[in-house]
Amino acid sequence: MAGTVNIPLDSELAGLLGMYDKPVSDTARELIVLELYRQARISSGKAGELLGMPRFTFVQYASRLGIPFFDMTEEEWHAESEQASRL
């Protein structure tokens, strides 16, 4: 479903988004995609597709912004590590 959505922004928020070196609409789109990915509502592949970049490039970009590719608890990590060591 493609379309256009107009979102009213107050001048302060528009100014903050305007600090990036791209149009406000592009910045808003990127931030929305990053947040959807962070919330695990879309995959890294879908996020990359929406932002026009390969999946691996997106994963690297998101990681640089502090959004981890793997989101495991310490307990989950230990369980995975133990299982992998048995292989």
PDB file of N, CA, C and O in Angstrom, chain B, residues numbered from 101:
ATOM      1  N   MET B 101       0.845  -1.175   0.000  1.00  0.00           N
ATOM      2  CA  MET B 101       0.000   0.000   0.000  1.00  0.00           C
ATOM      3  C   MET B 101       0.891   1.238   0.000  1.00  0.00           C
ATOM      4  O   MET B 101       1.555   1.529   0.994  1.00  0.00           O
ATOM      5  N   ALA B 102       0.903   1.940  -1.077  1.00  0.00           N
ATOM      6  CA  ALA B 102       1.701   3.153  -1.176  1.00  0.00           C
ATOM      7  C   ALA B 102       0.797   4.354  -1.007  1.00  0.00           C
ATOM      8  O   ALA B 102      -0.390   4.321  -1.330  1.00  0.00           O
ATOM      9  N   GLY B 103       1.374   5.384  -0.508  1.00  0.00           N
ATOM     10  CA  GLY B 103       0.587   6.586  -0.332  1.00  0.00           C
ATOM     11  C   GLY B 103       1.390   7.668   0.347  1.00  0.00           C
ATOM     12  O   GLY B 103       2.565   7.495   0.673  1.00  0.00           O
ATOM     13  N   THR B 104       0.740   8.766   0.546  1.00  0.00           N
ATOM     14  CA  THR B 104       1.363   9.901   1.206  1.00  0.00           C
ATOM     15  C   THR B 104       0.566  10.238   2.448  1.00  0.00           C
ATOM     16  O   THR B 104      -0.664  10.284   2.429  1.00  0.00           O
ATOM     17  N   VAL B 105       1.288  10.472   3.519  1.00  0.00           N
ATOM     18  CA  VAL B 105       0.668  10.867   4.776  1.00  0.00           C
ATOM     19  C   VAL B 105       1.265  12.211   5.171  1.00  0.00           C
ATOM     20  O   VAL B 105       2.486  12.369   5.204  1.00  0.00           O
ATOM     21  N   ASN B 106       0.425  13.153   5.464  1.00  0.00           N
ATOM     22  CA  ASN B 106       0.899  14.453   5.941  1.00  0.00           C
ATOM     23  C   ASN B 106       0.835  14.464   7.462  1.00  0.00           C
ATOM     24  O   ASN B 106      -0.217  14.225   8.056  1.00  0.00           O
ATOM     25  N   ILE B 107       1.965  14.743   8.076  1.00  0.00           N
ATOM     26  CA  ILE B 107       2.045  14.780   9.534  1.00  0.00           C
ATOM     27  C   ILE B 107       2.415  16.200   9.944  1.00  0.00           C
ATOM     28  O   ILE B 107       3.496  16.682   9.605  1.00  0.00           O
ATOM     29  N   PRO B 108       1.535  16.865  10.663  1.00  0.00           N
ATOM     30  CA  PRO B 108       1.870  18.221  11.109  1.00  0.00           C
ATOM     31  C   PRO B 108       2.979  18.172  12.161  1.00  0.00           C
ATOM     32  O   PRO B 108       2.909  17.399  13.116  1.00  0.00           O
ATOM     33  N   LEU B 109       3.991  18.998  11.973  1.00  0.00           N
ATOM     34  CA  LEU B 109       5.109  19.090  12.913  1.00  0.00           C
ATOM     35  C   LEU B 109       5.210  20.521  13.413  1.00  0.00           C
ATOM     36  O   LEU B 109       5.103  21.474  12.641  1.00  0.00           O
ATOM     37  N   ASP B 110       5.417  20.655  14.715  1.00  0.00           N
ATOM     38  CA  ASP B 110       5.635  22.017  15.200  1.00  0.00           C
ATOM     39  C   ASP B 110       7.006  22.474  14.734  1.00  0.00           C
ATOM     40  O   ASP B 110       7.829  21.661  14.313  1.00  0.00           O
ATOM     41  N   SER B 111       7.247  23.756  14.806  1.00  0.00           N
ATOM     42  CA  SER B 111       8.483  24.327  14.252  1.00  0.00           C
ATOM     43  C   SER B 111       9.729  23.784  14.951  1.00  0.00           C
ATOM     44  O   SER B 111      10.777  23.644  14.320  1.00  0.00           O
ATOM     45  N   GLU B 112       9.629  23.478  16.240  1.00  0.00           N
ATOM     46  CA  GLU B 112      10.799  22.957  16.955  1.00  0.00           C
ATOM     47  C   GLU B 112      11.197  21.585  16.417  1.00  0.00           C
ATOM     48  O   GLU B 112      12.372  21.342  16.144  1.00  0.00           O
ATOM     49  N   LEU B 113      10.230  20.695  16.265  1.00  0.00           N
ATOM     50  CA  LEU B 113      10.526  19.359  15.751  1.00  0.00           C
ATOM     51  C   LEU B 113      10.991  19.427  14.300  1.00  0.00           C
ATOM     52  O   LEU B 113      11.942  18.742  13.924  1.00  0.00           O
ATOM     53  N   ALA B 114      10.341  20.233  13.494  1.00  0.00           N
ATOM     54  CA  ALA B 114      10.758  20.399  12.100  1.00  0.00           C
ATOM     55  C   ALA B 114      12.195  20.927  12.042  1.00  0.00           C
ATOM     56  O   ALA B 114      12.978  20.511  11.188  1.00  0.00           O
ATOM     57  N   GLY B 115      12.533  21.834  12.943  1.00  0.00           N
ATOM     58  CA  GLY B 115      13.897  22.361  12.996  1.00  0.00           C
ATOM     59  C   GLY B 115      14.907  21.296  13.363  1.00  0.00           C
ATOM     60  O   GLY B 115      15.996  21.239  12.793  1.00  0.00           O
ATOM     61  N   LEU B 116      14.543  20.446  14.322  1.00  0.00           N
ATOM     62  CA  LEU B 116      15.438  19.355  14.713  1.00  0.00           C
ATOM     63  C   LEU B 116      15.651  18.381  13.554  1.00  0.00           C
ATOM     64  O   LEU B 116      16.778  17.959  13.295  1.00  0.00           O
ATOM     65  N   LEU B 117      14.580  18.027  12.865  1.00  0.00           N
ATOM     66  CA  LEU B 117      14.707  17.134  11.713  1.00  0.00           C
ATOM     67  C   LEU B 117      15.473  17.796  10.578  1.00  0.00           C
ATOM     68  O   LEU B 117      16.142  17.117   9.799  1.00  0.00           O
ATOM     69  N   GLY B 118      15.380  19.109  10.482  1.00  0.00           N
ATOM     70  CA  GLY B 118      16.082  19.853   9.448  1.00  0.00           C
ATOM     71  C   GLY B 118      17.580  19.958   9.674  1.00  0.00           C
ATOM     72  O   GLY B 118      18.309  20.399   8.785  1.00  0.00           O
ATOM     73  N   MET B 119      18.049  19.561  10.849  1.00  0.00           N
ATOM     74  CA  MET B 119      19.489  19.622  11.146  1.00  0.00           C
ATOM     75  C   MET B 119      20.269  18.544  10.392  1.00  0.00           C
ATOM     76  O   MET B 119      21.489  18.640  10.257  1.00  0.00           O
ATOM     77  N   TYR B 120      19.574  17.525   9.904  1.00  0.00           N
ATOM     78  CA  TYR B 120      20.232  16.482   9.127  1.00  0.00           C
ATOM     79  C   TYR B 120      20.515  17.028   7.728  1.00  0.00           C
ATOM     80  O   TYR B 120      19.913  18.016   7.308  1.00  0.00           O
ATOM     81  N   ASP B 121      21.412  16.396   7.029  1.00  0.00           N
ATOM     82  CA  ASP B 121      21.794  16.873   5.693  1.00  0.00           C
ATOM     83  C   ASP B 121      20.909  16.296   4.588  1.00  0.00           C
ATOM     84  O   ASP B 121      21.403  15.933   3.520  1.00  0.00           O
ATOM     85  N   LYS B 122      19.622  16.212   4.840  1.00  0.00           N
ATOM     86  CA  LYS B 122      18.680  15.711   3.838  1.00  0.00           C
ATOM     87  C   LYS B 122      17.317  16.304   4.118  1.00  0.00           C
ATOM     88  O   LYS B 122      17.096  16.897   5.173  1.00  0.00           O
ATOM     89  N   PRO B 123      16.399  16.144   3.170  1.00  0.00           N
ATOM     90  CA  PRO B 123      15.056  16.701   3.374  1.00  0.00           C
ATOM     91  C   PRO B 123      14.390  16.118   4.625  1.00  0.00           C
ATOM     92  O   PRO B 123      14.625  14.965   4.987  1.00  0.00           O
ATOM     93  N   VAL B 124      13.568  16.924   5.267  1.00  0.00           N
ATOM     94  CA  VAL B 124      12.877  16.519   6.493  1.00  0.00           C
ATOM     95  C   VAL B 124      12.077  15.239   6.265  1.00  0.00           C
ATOM     96  O   VAL B 124      12.051  14.367   7.134  1.00  0.00           O
ATOM     97  N   SER B 125      11.430  15.115   5.118  1.00  0.00           N
ATOM     98  CA  SER B 125      10.621  13.921   4.857  1.00  0.00           C
ATOM     99  C   SER B 125      11.488  12.664   4.799  1.00  0.00           C
ATOM    100  O   SER B 125      11.062  11.606   5.262  1.00  0.00           O
ATOM    101  N   ASP B 126      12.691  12.761   4.240  1.00  0.00           N
ATOM    102  CA  ASP B 126      13.606  11.611   4.194  1.00  0.00           C
ATOM    103  C   ASP B 126      14.078  11.238   5.589  1.00  0.00           C
ATOM    104  O   ASP B 126      14.159  10.057   5.925  1.00  0.00           O
ATOM    105  N   THR B 127      14.389  12.240   6.400  1.00  0.00           N
ATOM    106  CA  THR B 127      14.830  11.990   7.774  1.00  0.00           C
ATOM    107  C   THR B 127      13.721  11.329   8.571  1.00  0.00           C
ATOM    108  O   THR B 127      13.967  10.362   9.293  1.00  0.00           O
ATOM    109  N   ALA B 128      12.502  11.840   8.448  1.00  0.00           N
ATOM    110  CA  ALA B 128      11.362  11.262   9.172  1.00  0.00           C
ATOM    111  C   ALA B 128      11.140   9.813   8.741  1.00  0.00           C
ATOM    112  O   ALA B 128      10.892   8.950   9.582  1.00  0.00           O
ATOM    113  N   ARG B 129      11.225   9.544   7.455  1.00  0.00           N
ATOM    114  CA  ARG B 129      11.055   8.178   6.939  1.00  0.00           C
ATOM    115  C   ARG B 129      12.104   7.249   7.535  1.00  0.00           C
ATOM    116  O   ARG B 129      11.781   6.151   7.988  1.00  0.00           O
ATOM    117  N   GLU B 130      13.355   7.687   7.534  1.00  0.00           N
ATOM    118  CA  GLU B 130      14.443   6.885   8.085  1.00  0.00           C
ATOM    119  C   GLU B 130      14.227   6.601   9.568  1.00  0.00           C
ATOM    120  O   GLU B 130      14.408   5.469  10.017  1.00  0.00           O
ATOM    121  N   LEU B 131      13.846   7.613  10.321  1.00  0.00           N
ATOM    122  CA  LEU B 131      13.632   7.422  11.754  1.00  0.00           C
ATOM    123  C   LEU B 131      12.466   6.479  12.027  1.00  0.00           C
ATOM    124  O   LEU B 131      12.513   5.694  12.973  1.00  0.00           O
ATOM    125  N   ILE B 132      11.426   6.551  11.210  1.00  0.00           N
ATOM    126  CA  ILE B 132      10.290   5.641  11.367  1.00  0.00           C
ATOM    127  C   ILE B 132      10.722   4.206  11.086  1.00  0.00           C
ATOM    128  O   ILE B 132      10.386   3.299  11.848  1.00  0.00           O
ATOM    129  N   VAL B 133      11.456   3.993  10.009  1.00  0.00           N
ATOM    130  CA  VAL B 133      11.930   2.649   9.667  1.00  0.00           C
ATOM    131  C   VAL B 133      12.852   2.109  10.761  1.00  0.00           C
ATOM    132  O   VAL B 133      12.728   0.951  11.162  1.00  0.00           O
ATOM    133  N   LEU B 134      13.766   2.934  11.238  1.00  0.00           N
ATOM    134  CA  LEU B 134      14.678   2.499  12.302  1.00  0.00           C
ATOM    135  C   LEU B 134      13.903   2.102  13.555  1.00  0.00           C
ATOM    136  O   LEU B 134      14.236   1.106  14.198  1.00  0.00           O
ATOM    137  N   GLU B 135      12.896   2.853  13.898  1.00  0.00           N
ATOM    138  CA  GLU B 135      12.110   2.527  15.098  1.00  0.00           C
ATOM    139  C   GLU B 135      11.298   1.254  14.900  1.00  0.00           C
ATOM    140  O   GLU B 135      11.203   0.438  15.817  1.00  0.00           O
ATOM    141  N   LEU B 136      10.720   1.073  13.738  1.00  0.00           N
ATOM    142  CA  LEU B 136       9.990  -0.172  13.465  1.00  0.00           C
ATOM    143  C   LEU B 136      10.924  -1.377  13.562  1.00  0.00           C
ATOM    144  O   LEU B 136      10.544  -2.423  14.089  1.00  0.00           O
ATOM    145  N   TYR B 137      12.132  -1.227  13.057  1.00  0.00           N
ATOM    146  CA  TYR B 137      13.127  -2.302  13.143  1.00  0.00           C
ATOM    147  C   TYR B 137      13.531  -2.535  14.603  1.00  0.00           C
ATOM    148  O   TYR B 137      13.612  -3.678  15.051  1.00  0.00           O
ATOM    149  N   ARG B 138      13.781  -1.457  15.334  1.00  0.00           N
ATOM    150  CA  ARG B 138      14.181  -1.578  16.740  1.00  0.00           C
ATOM    151  C   ARG B 138      13.114  -2.311  17.547  1.00  0.00           C
ATOM    152  O   ARG B 138      13.438  -3.085  18.448  1.00  0.00           O
ATOM    153  N   GLN B 139      11.853  -2.073  17.230  1.00  0.00           N
ATOM    154  CA  GLN B 139      10.740  -2.734  17.913  1.00  0.00           C
ATOM    155  C   GLN B 139      10.464  -4.133  17.369  1.00  0.00           C
ATOM    156  O   GLN B 139       9.528  -4.797  17.812  1.00  0.00           O
ATOM    157  N   ALA B 140      11.270  -4.582  16.415  1.00  0.00           N
ATOM    158  CA  ALA B 140      11.134  -5.900  15.783  1.00  0.00           C
ATOM    159  C   ALA B 140       9.795  -6.054  15.061  1.00  0.00           C
ATOM    160  O   ALA B 140       9.245  -7.153  14.995  1.00  0.00           O
ATOM    161  N   ARG B 141       9.284  -4.970  14.529  1.00  0.00           N
ATOM    162  CA  ARG B 141       8.032  -5.020  13.762  1.00  0.00           C
ATOM    163  C   ARG B 141       8.303  -5.274  12.281  1.00  0.00           C
ATOM    164  O   ARG B 141       7.424  -5.721  11.544  1.00  0.00           O
ATOM    165  N   ILE B 142       9.542  -4.981  11.855  1.00  0.00           N
ATOM    166  CA  ILE B 142       9.976  -5.311  10.498  1.00  0.00           C
ATOM    167  C   ILE B 142      11.369  -5.933  10.576  1.00  0.00           C
ATOM    168  O   ILE B 142      12.114  -5.696  11.527  1.00  0.00           O
ATOM    169  N   SER B 143      11.706  -6.721   9.576  1.00  0.00           N
ATOM    170  CA  SER B 143      13.008  -7.381   9.529  1.00  0.00           C
ATOM    171  C   SER B 143      14.084  -6.415   9.033  1.00  0.00           C
ATOM    172  O   SER B 143      13.783  -5.343   8.508  1.00  0.00           O
ATOM    173  N   SER B 144      15.327  -6.812   9.209  1.00  0.00           N
ATOM    174  CA  SER B 144      16.432  -5.998   8.695  1.00  0.00           C
ATOM    175  C   SER B 144      16.369  -5.929   7.173  1.00  0.00           C
ATOM    176  O   SER B 144      16.703  -4.901   6.585  1.00  0.00           O
ATOM    177  N   GLY B 145      15.945  -7.011   6.535  1.00  0.00           N
ATOM    178  CA  GLY B 145      15.814  -7.002   5.081  1.00  0.00           C
ATOM    179  C   GLY B 145      14.764  -6.013   4.607  1.00  0.00           C
ATOM    180  O   GLY B 145      14.982  -5.269   3.651  1.00  0.00           O
ATOM    181  N   LYS B 146      13.611  -6.012   5.290  1.00  0.00           N
ATOM    182  CA  LYS B 146      12.535  -5.075   4.940  1.00  0.00           C
ATOM    183  C   LYS B 146      12.964  -3.638   5.209  1.00  0.00           C
ATOM    184  O   LYS B 146      12.684  -2.743   4.412  1.00  0.00           O
ATOM    185  N   ALA B 147      13.640  -3.417   6.329  1.00  0.00           N
ATOM    186  CA  ALA B 147      14.110  -2.071   6.660  1.00  0.00           C
ATOM    187  C   ALA B 147      15.093  -1.570   5.599  1.00  0.00           C
ATOM    188  O   ALA B 147      15.008  -0.427   5.151  1.00  0.00           O
ATOM    189  N   GLY B 148      16.019  -2.435   5.207  1.00  0.00           N
ATOM    190  CA  GLY B 148      16.960  -2.057   4.156  1.00  0.00           C
ATOM    191  C   GLY B 148      16.241  -1.733   2.861  1.00  0.00           C
ATOM    192  O   GLY B 148      16.551  -0.744   2.196  1.00  0.00           O
ATOM    193  N   GLU B 149      15.273  -2.575   2.507  1.00  0.00           N
ATOM    194  CA  GLU B 149      14.489  -2.355   1.294  1.00  0.00           C
ATOM    195  C   GLU B 149      13.775  -1.000   1.346  1.00  0.00           C
ATOM    196  O   GLU B 149      13.792  -0.247   0.372  1.00  0.00           O
ATOM    197  N   LEU B 150      13.152  -0.696   2.480  1.00  0.00           N
ATOM    198  CA  LEU B 150      12.430   0.577   2.617  1.00  0.00           C
ATOM    199  C   LEU B 150      13.356   1.786   2.531  1.00  0.00           C
ATOM    200  O   LEU B 150      12.939   2.862   2.102  1.00  0.00           O
ATOM    201  N   LEU B 151      14.610   1.608   2.937  1.00  0.00           N
ATOM    202  CA  LEU B 151      15.562   2.717   2.898  1.00  0.00           C
ATOM    203  C   LEU B 151      16.469   2.666   1.669  1.00  0.00           C
ATOM    204  O   LEU B 151      17.362   3.498   1.513  1.00  0.00           O
ATOM    205  N   GLY B 152      16.232   1.684   0.799  1.00  0.00           N
ATOM    206  CA  GLY B 152      16.997   1.620  -0.442  1.00  0.00           C
ATOM    207  C   GLY B 152      18.445   1.204  -0.265  1.00  0.00           C
ATOM    208  O   GLY B 152      19.327   1.698  -0.966  1.00  0.00           O
ATOM    209  N   MET B 153      18.693   0.296   0.673  1.00  0.00           N
ATOM    210  CA  MET B 153      20.055  -0.188   0.878  1.00  0.00           C
ATOM    211  C   MET B 153      20.040  -1.695   1.095  1.00  0.00           C
ATOM    212  O   MET B 153      19.037  -2.253   1.539  1.00  0.00           O
ATOM    213  N   PRO B 154      21.152  -2.353   0.781  1.00  0.00           N
ATOM    214  CA  PRO B 154      21.208  -3.796   1.030  1.00  0.00           C
ATOM    215  C   PRO B 154      21.050  -4.107   2.520  1.00  0.00           C
ATOM    216  O   PRO B 154      21.385  -3.288   3.376  1.00  0.00           O
ATOM    217  N   ARG B 155      20.544  -5.286   2.810  1.00  0.00           N
ATOM    218  CA  ARG B 155      20.287  -5.710   4.190  1.00  0.00           C
ATOM    219  C   ARG B 155      21.516  -5.545   5.070  1.00  0.00           C
ATOM    220  O   ARG B 155      21.430  -4.969   6.155  1.00  0.00           O
ATOM    221  N   PHE B 156      22.669  -6.047   4.610  1.00  0.00           N
ATOM    222  CA  PHE B 156      23.876  -5.985   5.432  1.00  0.00           C
ATOM    223  C   PHE B 156      24.292  -4.548   5.707  1.00  0.00           C
ATOM    224  O   PHE B 156      24.738  -4.231   6.809  1.00  0.00           O
ATOM    225  N   THR B 157      24.151  -3.685   4.724  1.00  0.00           N
ATOM    226  CA  THR B 157      24.463  -2.261   4.916  1.00  0.00           C
ATOM    227  C   THR B 157      23.542  -1.663   5.964  1.00  0.00           C
ATOM    228  O   THR B 157      23.980  -0.894   6.820  1.00  0.00           O
ATOM    229  N   PHE B 158      22.245  -2.023   5.896  1.00  0.00           N
ATOM    230  CA  PHE B 158      21.311  -1.522   6.900  1.00  0.00           C
ATOM    231  C   PHE B 158      21.688  -2.004   8.296  1.00  0.00           C
ATOM    232  O   PHE B 158      21.686  -1.218   9.243  1.00  0.00           O
ATOM    233  N   VAL B 159      22.013  -3.293   8.431  1.00  0.00           N
ATOM    234  CA  VAL B 159      22.388  -3.850   9.745  1.00  0.00           C
ATOM    235  C   VAL B 159      23.596  -3.102  10.298  1.00  0.00           C
ATOM    236  O   VAL B 159      23.618  -2.764  11.482  1.00  0.00           O
ATOM    237  N   GLN B 160      24.592  -2.838   9.471  1.00  0.00           N
ATOM    238  CA  GLN B 160      25.763  -2.085   9.913  1.00  0.00           C
ATOM    239  C   GLN B 160      25.371  -0.670  10.339  1.00  0.00           C
ATOM    240  O   GLN B 160      25.827  -0.185  11.375  1.00  0.00           O
ATOM    241  N   TYR B 161      24.535  -0.014   9.551  1.00  0.00           N
ATOM    242  CA  TYR B 161      24.097   1.348   9.857  1.00  0.00           C
ATOM    243  C   TYR B 161      23.329   1.389  11.172  1.00  0.00           C
ATOM    244  O   TYR B 161      23.600   2.230  12.030  1.00  0.00           O
ATOM    245  N   ALA B 162      22.377   0.484  11.328  1.00  0.00           N
ATOM    246  CA  ALA B 162      21.589   0.439  12.561  1.00  0.00           C
ATOM    247  C   ALA B 162      22.484   0.151  13.766  1.00  0.00           C
ATOM    248  O   ALA B 162      22.289   0.728  14.836  1.00  0.00           O
ATOM    249  N   SER B 163      23.447  -0.724  13.598  1.00  0.00           N
ATOM    250  CA  SER B 163      24.378  -1.047  14.695  1.00  0.00           C
ATOM    251  C   SER B 163      25.183   0.178  15.108  1.00  0.00           C
ATOM    252  O   SER B 163      25.404   0.414  16.296  1.00  0.00           O
ATOM    253  N   ARG B 164      25.619   0.953  14.120  1.00  0.00           N
ATOM    254  CA  ARG B 164      26.364   2.187  14.444  1.00  0.00           C
ATOM    255  C   ARG B 164      25.496   3.168  15.228  1.00  0.00           C
ATOM    256  O   ARG B 164      26.006   3.980  16.000  1.00  0.00           O
ATOM    257  N   LEU B 165      24.189   3.087  15.024  1.00  0.00           N
ATOM    258  CA  LEU B 165      23.259   3.963  15.749  1.00  0.00           C
ATOM    259  C   LEU B 165      22.831   3.381  17.096  1.00  0.00           C
ATOM    260  O   LEU B 165      22.012   3.970  17.801  1.00  0.00           O
ATOM    261  N   GLY B 166      23.390   2.222  17.446  1.00  0.00           N
ATOM    262  CA  GLY B 166      23.095   1.619  18.748  1.00  0.00           C
ATOM    263  C   GLY B 166      21.918   0.661  18.742  1.00  0.00           C
ATOM    264  O   GLY B 166      21.427   0.283  19.805  1.00  0.00           O
ATOM    265  N   ILE B 167      21.458   0.261  17.564  1.00  0.00           N
ATOM    266  CA  ILE B 167      20.362  -0.703  17.475  1.00  0.00           C
ATOM    267  C   ILE B 167      20.993  -2.058  17.169  1.00  0.00           C
ATOM    268  O   ILE B 167      21.483  -2.270  16.059  1.00  0.00           O
ATOM    269  N   PRO B 168      20.989  -2.969  18.125  1.00  0.00           N
ATOM    270  CA  PRO B 168      21.689  -4.243  17.927  1.00  0.00           C
ATOM    271  C   PRO B 168      20.975  -5.149  16.927  1.00  0.00           C
ATOM    272  O   PRO B 168      19.751  -5.122  16.800  1.00  0.00           O
ATOM    273  N   PHE B 169      21.780  -5.958  16.214  1.00  0.00           N
ATOM    274  CA  PHE B 169      21.223  -6.946  15.297  1.00  0.00           C
ATOM    275  C   PHE B 169      20.634  -8.108  16.084  1.00  0.00           C
ATOM    276  O   PHE B 169      19.544  -8.591  15.779  1.00  0.00           O
ATOM    277  N   PHE B 170      21.372  -8.553  17.105  1.00  0.00           N
ATOM    278  CA  PHE B 170      20.890  -9.604  17.992  1.00  0.00           C
ATOM    279  C   PHE B 170      20.382  -8.945  19.261  1.00  0.00           C
ATOM    280  O   PHE B 170      21.070  -8.112  19.852  1.00  0.00           O
ATOM    281  N   ASP B 171      19.209  -9.308  19.672  1.00  0.00           N
ATOM    282  CA  ASP B 171      18.626  -8.739  20.882  1.00  0.00           C
ATOM    283  C   ASP B 171      18.251  -9.890  21.806  1.00  0.00           C
ATOM    284  O   ASP B 171      17.093 -10.300  21.878  1.00  0.00           O
ATOM    285  N   MET B 172      19.268 -10.409  22.517  1.00  0.00           N
ATOM    286  CA  MET B 172      19.072 -11.545  23.409  1.00  0.00           C
ATOM    287  C   MET B 172      19.375 -11.150  24.838  1.00  0.00           C
ATOM    288  O   MET B 172      20.215 -10.291  25.106  1.00  0.00           O
ATOM    289  N   THR B 173      18.672 -11.798  25.745  1.00  0.00           N
ATOM    290  CA  THR B 173      19.020 -11.639  27.146  1.00  0.00           C
ATOM    291  C   THR B 173      20.296 -12.433  27.399  1.00  0.00           C
ATOM    292  O   THR B 173      20.686 -13.260  26.575  1.00  0.00           O
ATOM    293  N   GLU B 174      20.934 -12.193  28.508  1.00  0.00           N
ATOM    294  CA  GLU B 174      22.141 -12.938  28.844  1.00  0.00           C
ATOM    295  C   GLU B 174      21.840 -14.434  28.955  1.00  0.00           C
ATOM    296  O   GLU B 174      22.640 -15.270  28.536  1.00  0.00           O
ATOM    297  N   GLU B 175      20.692 -14.754  29.516  1.00  0.00           N
ATOM    298  CA  GLU B 175      20.282 -16.158  29.649  1.00  0.00           C
ATOM    299  C   GLU B 175      20.101 -16.815  28.277  1.00  0.00           C
ATOM    300  O   GLU B 175      20.536 -17.947  28.063  1.00  0.00           O
ATOM    301  N   GLU B 176      19.452 -16.093  27.346  1.00  0.00           N
ATOM    302  CA  GLU B 176      19.274 -16.617  25.992  1.00  0.00           C
ATOM    303  C   GLU B 176      20.626 -16.818  25.300  1.00  0.00           C
ATOM    304  O   GLU B 176      20.834 -17.814  24.608  1.00  0.00           O
ATOM    305  N   TRP B 177      21.537 -15.869  25.492  1.00  0.00           N
ATOM    306  CA  TRP B 177      22.865 -15.964  24.886  1.00  0.00           C
ATOM    307  C   TRP B 177      23.608 -17.199  25.408  1.00  0.00           C
ATOM    308  O   TRP B 177      24.215 -17.928  24.623  1.00  0.00           O
ATOM    309  N   HIS B 178      23.566 -17.439  26.718  1.00  0.00           N
ATOM    310  CA  HIS B 178      24.243 -18.605  27.290  1.00  0.00           C
ATOM    311  C   HIS B 178      23.628 -19.903  26.757  1.00  0.00           C
ATOM    312  O   HIS B 178      24.354 -20.847  26.446  1.00  0.00           O
ATOM    313  N   ALA B 179      22.319 -19.955  26.652  1.00  0.00           N
ATOM    314  CA  ALA B 179      21.638 -21.146  26.126  1.00  0.00           C
ATOM    315  C   ALA B 179      22.049 -21.408  24.677  1.00  0.00           C
ATOM    316  O   ALA B 179      22.315 -22.548  24.297  1.00  0.00           O
ATOM    317  N   GLU B 180      22.099 -20.354  23.881  1.00  0.00           N
ATOM    318  CA  GLU B 180      22.524 -20.495  22.477  1.00  0.00           C
ATOM    319  C   GLU B 180      23.979 -20.931  22.387  1.00  0.00           C
ATOM    320  O   GLU B 180      24.327 -21.781  21.567  1.00  0.00           O
ATOM    321  N   SER B 181      24.830 -20.351  23.229  1.00  0.00           N
ATOM    322  CA  SER B 181      26.250 -20.690  23.234  1.00  0.00           C
ATOM    323  C   SER B 181      26.448 -22.158  23.617  1.00  0.00           C
ATOM    324  O   SER B 181      27.248 -22.859  22.998  1.00  0.00           O
ATOM    325  N   GLU B 182      25.736 -22.612  24.615  1.00  0.00           N
ATOM    326  CA  GLU B 182      25.841 -24.010  25.036  1.00  0.00           C
ATOM    327  C   GLU B 182      25.382 -24.948  23.934  1.00  0.00           C
ATOM    328  O   GLU B 182      26.017 -25.971  23.678  1.00  0.00           O
ATOM    329  N   GLN B 183      24.298 -24.608  23.292  1.00  0.00           N
ATOM    330  CA  GLN B 183      23.792 -25.444  22.218  1.00  0.00           C
ATOM    331  C   GLN B 183      24.779 -25.482  21.048  1.00  0.00           C
ATOM    332  O   GLN B 183      25.003 -26.539  20.459  1.00  0.00           O
ATOM    333  N   ALA B 184      25.361 -24.345  20.716  1.00  0.00           N
ATOM    334  CA  ALA B 184      26.334 -24.288  19.620  1.00  0.00           C
ATOM    335  C   ALA B 184      27.589 -25.076  19.933  1.00  0.00           C
ATOM    336  O   ALA B 184      28.178 -25.677  19.034  1.00  0.00           O
ATOM    337  N   SER B 185      28.013 -25.087  21.193  1.00  0.00           N
ATOM    338  CA  SER B 185      29.233 -25.811  21.557  1.00  0.00           C
ATOM    339  C   SER B 185      29.027 -27.319  21.482  1.00  0.00           C
ATOM    340  O   SER B 185      29.994 -28.070  21.354  1.00  0.00           O
ATOM    341  N   ARG B 186      27.778 -27.767  21.561  1.00  0.00           N
ATOM    342  CA  ARG B 186      27.483 -29.214  21.468  1.00  0.00           C
ATOM    343  C   ARG B 186      27.472 -29.709  20.021  1.00  0.00           C
ATOM    344  O   ARG B 186      27.486 -30.916  19.779  1.00  0.00           O
ATOM    345  N   LEU B 187      27.447 -28.794  19.068  1.00  0.00           N
ATOM    346  CA  LEU B 187      27.389 -29.196  17.656  1.00  0.00           C
ATOM    347  C   LEU B 187      28.719 -29.658  17.137  1.00  0.00           C
ATOM    348  O   LEU B 187      28.831 -30.028  15.969  1.00  0.00           O
TER     349      LEU B 187
END
